Amino acid sequence: MSDFPGLSIFGWLIFAWGVALIAIALRRSDRKNRSHSPVRRIAGVLNGAVFCFIAAVLIWPGSITLRDVLFGAAVVAGLLSWYLGRRGR
């Protein structure tokens, strides 16, 4: 899919954003001893994974099957993130 070098660069920016979201989800919050539950942390990691999967579609050109698998993984991770985020404390 990434026939243009600009899309690849944009994909790397999206990937960096996803990694940053994962790092934020895994970081412990020390303000007033408020910390998210493990379920909420997993939801945050899955939220960052959505961006990483979408970025992978732009970064690595491949077959249509690979693109469909990565897009499907992004959708599944997004749905799991939403579900766990709603259920966690």
Secondary structure, 3 states (H helix, E strand, C coil): CCCCHHHHHHHHHHHHHHHHHHHHHHCCCCHHHCCCCHHHHHHHHHHHHHHHHHHHHHHCCCCHHHHHHHHHHHHHHHHHHHHHHHHCC
